[in-house]
Amino acid sequence: MSTDDRGGYMSRLADNIEAVQLGTAAELLDQASETLDNEDADSEVVRRLAQELTGALRDVLRVATSRGASWR
């Protein structure tokens, strides 16, 4: 199965997965802003958020790379 066919099953599946990954990254960004604005944020919460943001950033970079982005 190929993702070259923009209307094909694999292409649609990849698009849907990417949309979920980008949506998750956007939600985490909002959460990060709120957490960092909270001076009383627990260090474990901040650490967990950093781990989740790292994973989301990895996914976003993978999406960008698959879409042809080059930044190096």
Phi and psi in radians as a Rosetta constraint file:
Dihedral C 1 N 2 CA 2 C 2 CIRCULARHARMONIC -2.050 0.35
Dihedral N 2 CA 2 C 2 N 3 CIRCULARHARMONIC 2.610 0.35
Dihedral C 2 N 3 CA 3 C 3 CIRCULARHARMONIC -1.673 0.35
Dihedral N 3 CA 3 C 3 N 4 CIRCULARHARMONIC 0.082 0.35
Dihedral C 3 N 4 CA 4 C 4 CIRCULARHARMONIC -1.207 0.35
Dihedral N 4 CA 4 C 4 N 5 CIRCULARHARMONIC -0.523 0.35
Dihedral C 4 N 5 CA 5 C 5 CIRCULARHARMONIC -1.414 0.35
Dihedral N 5 CA 5 C 5 N 6 CIRCULARHARMONIC 1.817 0.35
Dihedral C 5 N 6 CA 6 C 6 CIRCULARHARMONIC -1.008 0.35
Dihedral N 6 CA 6 C 6 N 7 CIRCULARHARMONIC -0.429 0.35
Dihedral C 6 N 7 CA 7 C 7 CIRCULARHARMONIC -1.735 0.35
Dihedral N 7 CA 7 C 7 N 8 CIRCULARHARMONIC 0.009 0.35
Dihedral C 7 N 8 CA 8 C 8 CIRCULARHARMONIC -1.323 0.35
Dihedral N 8 CA 8 C 8 N 9 CIRCULARHARMONIC 2.885 0.35
Dihedral C 8 N 9 CA 9 C 9 CIRCULARHARMONIC -0.997 0.35
Dihedral N 9 CA 9 C 9 N 10 CIRCULARHARMONIC -0.865 0.35
Dihedral C 9 N 10 CA 10 C 10 CIRCULARHARMONIC -1.132 0.35
Dihedral N 10 CA 10 C 10 N 11 CIRCULARHARMONIC -0.667 0.35
Dihedral C 10 N 11 CA 11 C 11 CIRCULARHARMONIC -1.137 0.35
Dihedral N 11 CA 11 C 11 N 12 CIRCULARHARMONIC -0.766 0.35
Dihedral C 11 N 12 CA 12 C 12 CIRCULARHARMONIC -1.132 0.35
Dihedral N 12 CA 12 C 12 N 13 CIRCULARHARMONIC -0.710 0.35
Dihedral C 12 N 13 CA 13 C 13 CIRCULARHARMONIC -1.074 0.35
Dihedral N 13 CA 13 C 13 N 14 CIRCULARHARMONIC -0.807 0.35
Dihedral C 13 N 14 CA 14 C 14 CIRCULARHARMONIC -1.074 0.35
Dihedral N 14 CA 14 C 14 N 15 CIRCULARHARMONIC -0.739 0.35
Dihedral C 14 N 15 CA 15 C 15 CIRCULARHARMONIC -1.068 0.35
Dihedral N 15 CA 15 C 15 N 16 CIRCULARHARMONIC -0.742 0.35
Dihedral C 15 N 16 CA 16 C 16 CIRCULARHARMONIC -1.148 0.35
Dihedral N 16 CA 16 C 16 N 17 CIRCULARHARMONIC -0.741 0.35
Dihedral C 16 N 17 CA 17 C 17 CIRCULARHARMONIC -1.109 0.35
Dihedral N 17 CA 17 C 17 N 18 CIRCULARHARMONIC -0.756 0.35
Dihedral C 17 N 18 CA 18 C 18 CIRCULARHARMONIC -1.097 0.35
Dihedral N 18 CA 18 C 18 N 19 CIRCULARHARMONIC -0.685 0.35
Dihedral C 18 N 19 CA 19 C 19 CIRCULARHARMONIC -1.090 0.35
Dihedral N 19 CA 19 C 19 N 20 CIRCULARHARMONIC -0.720 0.35
Dihedral C 19 N 20 CA 20 C 20 CIRCULARHARMONIC -1.113 0.35
Dihedral N 20 CA 20 C 20 N 21 CIRCULARHARMONIC -0.774 0.35
Dihedral C 20 N 21 CA 21 C 21 CIRCULARHARMONIC -1.085 0.35
Dihedral N 21 CA 21 C 21 N 22 CIRCULARHARMONIC -0.759 0.35
Dihedral C 21 N 22 CA 22 C 22 CIRCULARHARMONIC -1.200 0.35
Dihedral N 22 CA 22 C 22 N 23 CIRCULARHARMONIC -0.649 0.35
Dihedral C 22 N 23 CA 23 C 23 CIRCULARHARMONIC -1.119 0.35
Dihedral N 23 CA 23 C 23 N 24 CIRCULARHARMONIC -0.724 0.35
Dihedral C 23 N 24 CA 24 C 24 CIRCULARHARMONIC -1.080 0.35
Dihedral N 24 CA 24 C 24 N 25 CIRCULARHARMONIC -0.740 0.35
Dihedral C 24 N 25 CA 25 C 25 CIRCULARHARMONIC -1.079 0.35
Dihedral N 25 CA 25 C 25 N 26 CIRCULARHARMONIC -0.725 0.35
Dihedral C 25 N 26 CA 26 C 26 CIRCULARHARMONIC -1.121 0.35
Dihedral N 26 CA 26 C 26 N 27 CIRCULARHARMONIC -0.732 0.35
Dihedral C 26 N 27 CA 27 C 27 CIRCULARHARMONIC -1.119 0.35
Dihedral N 27 CA 27 C 27 N 28 CIRCULARHARMONIC -0.726 0.35
Dihedral C 27 N 28 CA 28 C 28 CIRCULARHARMONIC -1.148 0.35
Dihedral N 28 CA 28 C 28 N 29 CIRCULARHARMONIC -0.620 0.35
Dihedral C 28 N 29 CA 29 C 29 CIRCULARHARMONIC -1.102 0.35
Dihedral N 29 CA 29 C 29 N 30 CIRCULARHARMONIC -0.740 0.35
Dihedral C 29 N 30 CA 30 C 30 CIRCULARHARMONIC -1.098 0.35
Dihedral N 30 CA 30 C 30 N 31 CIRCULARHARMONIC -0.762 0.35
Dihedral C 30 N 31 CA 31 C 31 CIRCULARHARMONIC -1.106 0.35
Dihedral N 31 CA 31 C 31 N 32 CIRCULARHARMONIC -0.685 0.35
Dihedral C 31 N 32 CA 32 C 32 CIRCULARHARMONIC -1.113 0.35
Dihedral N 32 CA 32 C 32 N 33 CIRCULARHARMONIC -0.747 0.35
Dihedral C 32 N 33 CA 33 C 33 CIRCULARHARMONIC -1.049 0.35
Dihedral N 33 CA 33 C 33 N 34 CIRCULARHARMONIC -0.781 0.35
Dihedral C 33 N 34 CA 34 C 34 CIRCULARHARMONIC -1.133 0.35
Dihedral N 34 CA 34 C 34 N 35 CIRCULARHARMONIC -0.767 0.35
Dihedral C 34 N 35 CA 35 C 35 CIRCULARHARMONIC -1.131 0.35
Dihedral N 35 CA 35 C 35 N 36 CIRCULARHARMONIC -0.759 0.35
Dihedral C 35 N 36 CA 36 C 36 CIRCULARHARMONIC -1.245 0.35
Dihedral N 36 CA 36 C 36 N 37 CIRCULARHARMONIC -0.415 0.35
Dihedral C 36 N 37 CA 37 C 37 CIRCULARHARMONIC -1.324 0.35
Dihedral N 37 CA 37 C 37 N 38 CIRCULARHARMONIC -0.319 0.35
Dihedral C 37 N 38 CA 38 C 38 CIRCULARHARMONIC -1.543 0.35
Dihedral N 38 CA 38 C 38 N 39 CIRCULARHARMONIC 1.850 0.35
Dihedral C 38 N 39 CA 39 C 39 CIRCULARHARMONIC -1.147 0.35
Dihedral N 39 CA 39 C 39 N 40 CIRCULARHARMONIC -0.341 0.35
Dihedral C 39 N 40 CA 40 C 40 CIRCULARHARMONIC -1.698 0.35
Dihedral N 40 CA 40 C 40 N 41 CIRCULARHARMONIC 0.224 0.35
Dihedral C 40 N 41 CA 41 C 41 CIRCULARHARMONIC -1.073 0.35
Dihedral N 41 CA 41 C 41 N 42 CIRCULARHARMONIC 2.304 0.35
Dihedral C 41 N 42 CA 42 C 42 CIRCULARHARMONIC -1.152 0.35
Dihedral N 42 CA 42 C 42 N 43 CIRCULARHARMONIC 2.432 0.35
Dihedral C 42 N 43 CA 43 C 43 CIRCULARHARMONIC -1.083 0.35
Dihedral N 43 CA 43 C 43 N 44 CIRCULARHARMONIC -0.566 0.35
Dihedral C 43 N 44 CA 44 C 44 CIRCULARHARMONIC -1.178 0.35
Dihedral N 44 CA 44 C 44 N 45 CIRCULARHARMONIC -0.655 0.35
Dihedral C 44 N 45 CA 45 C 45 CIRCULARHARMONIC -1.132 0.35
Dihedral N 45 CA 45 C 45 N 46 CIRCULARHARMONIC -0.763 0.35
Dihedral C 45 N 46 CA 46 C 46 CIRCULARHARMONIC -1.117 0.35
Dihedral N 46 CA 46 C 46 N 47 CIRCULARHARMONIC -0.730 0.35
Dihedral C 46 N 47 CA 47 C 47 CIRCULARHARMONIC -1.106 0.35
Dihedral N 47 CA 47 C 47 N 48 CIRCULARHARMONIC -0.799 0.35
Dihedral C 47 N 48 CA 48 C 48 CIRCULARHARMONIC -1.092 0.35
Dihedral N 48 CA 48 C 48 N 49 CIRCULARHARMONIC -0.711 0.35
Dihedral C 48 N 49 CA 49 C 49 CIRCULARHARMONIC -1.085 0.35
Dihedral N 49 CA 49 C 49 N 50 CIRCULARHARMONIC -0.743 0.35
Dihedral C 49 N 50 CA 50 C 50 CIRCULARHARMONIC -1.074 0.35
Dihedral N 50 CA 50 C 50 N 51 CIRCULARHARMONIC -0.688 0.35
Dihedral C 50 N 51 CA 51 C 51 CIRCULARHARMONIC -1.130 0.35
Dihedral N 51 CA 51 C 51 N 52 CIRCULARHARMONIC -0.759 0.35
Dihedral C 51 N 52 CA 52 C 52 CIRCULARHARMONIC -1.169 0.35
Dihedral N 52 CA 52 C 52 N 53 CIRCULARHARMONIC -0.680 0.35
Dihedral C 52 N 53 CA 53 C 53 CIRCULARHARMONIC -1.132 0.35
Dihedral N 53 CA 53 C 53 N 54 CIRCULARHARMONIC -0.653 0.35
Dihedral C 53 N 54 CA 54 C 54 CIRCULARHARMONIC -1.073 0.35
Dihedral N 54 CA 54 C 54 N 55 CIRCULARHARMONIC -0.788 0.35
Dihedral C 54 N 55 CA 55 C 55 CIRCULARHARMONIC -1.111 0.35
Dihedral N 55 CA 55 C 55 N 56 CIRCULARHARMONIC -0.726 0.35
Dihedral C 55 N 56 CA 56 C 56 CIRCULARHARMONIC -1.152 0.35
Dihedral N 56 CA 56 C 56 N 57 CIRCULARHARMONIC -0.705 0.35
Dihedral C 56 N 57 CA 57 C 57 CIRCULARHARMONIC -1.109 0.35
Dihedral N 57 CA 57 C 57 N 58 CIRCULARHARMONIC -0.702 0.35
Dihedral C 57 N 58 CA 58 C 58 CIRCULARHARMONIC -1.037 0.35
Dihedral N 58 CA 58 C 58 N 59 CIRCULARHARMONIC -0.775 0.35
Dihedral C 58 N 59 CA 59 C 59 CIRCULARHARMONIC -1.122 0.35
Dihedral N 59 CA 59 C 59 N 60 CIRCULARHARMONIC -0.755 0.35
Dihedral C 59 N 60 CA 60 C 60 CIRCULARHARMONIC -1.113 0.35
Dihedral N 60 CA 60 C 60 N 61 CIRCULARHARMONIC -0.709 0.35
Dihedral C 60 N 61 CA 61 C 61 CIRCULARHARMONIC -1.124 0.35
Dihedral N 61 CA 61 C 61 N 62 CIRCULARHARMONIC -0.653 0.35
Dihedral C 61 N 62 CA 62 C 62 CIRCULARHARMONIC -1.122 0.35
Dihedral N 62 CA 62 C 62 N 63 CIRCULARHARMONIC -0.736 0.35
Dihedral C 62 N 63 CA 63 C 63 CIRCULARHARMONIC -1.087 0.35
Dihedral N 63 CA 63 C 63 N 64 CIRCULARHARMONIC -0.830 0.35
Dihedral C 63 N 64 CA 64 C 64 CIRCULARHARMONIC -1.055 0.35
Dihedral N 64 CA 64 C 64 N 65 CIRCULARHARMONIC -0.745 0.35
Dihedral C 64 N 65 CA 65 C 65 CIRCULARHARMONIC -1.126 0.35
Dihedral N 65 CA 65 C 65 N 66 CIRCULARHARMONIC -0.732 0.35
Dihedral C 65 N 66 CA 66 C 66 CIRCULARHARMONIC -1.168 0.35
Dihedral N 66 CA 66 C 66 N 67 CIRCULARHARMONIC -0.419 0.35
Dihedral C 66 N 67 CA 67 C 67 CIRCULARHARMONIC -1.577 0.35
Dihedral N 67 CA 67 C 67 N 68 CIRCULARHARMONIC 0.051 0.35
Dihedral C 67 N 68 CA 68 C 68 CIRCULARHARMONIC 1.725 0.35
Dihedral N 68 CA 68 C 68 N 69 CIRCULARHARMONIC 0.131 0.35
Dihedral C 68 N 69 CA 69 C 69 CIRCULARHARMONIC -1.237 0.35
Dihedral N 69 CA 69 C 69 N 70 CIRCULARHARMONIC 2.522 0.35
Dihedral C 69 N 70 CA 70 C 70 CIRCULARHARMONIC -2.394 0.35
Dihedral N 70 CA 70 C 70 N 71 CIRCULARHARMONIC 2.249 0.35
Dihedral C 70 N 71 CA 71 C 71 CIRCULARHARMONIC -2.301 0.35
Dihedral N 71 CA 71 C 71 N 72 CIRCULARHARMONIC 0.107 0.35
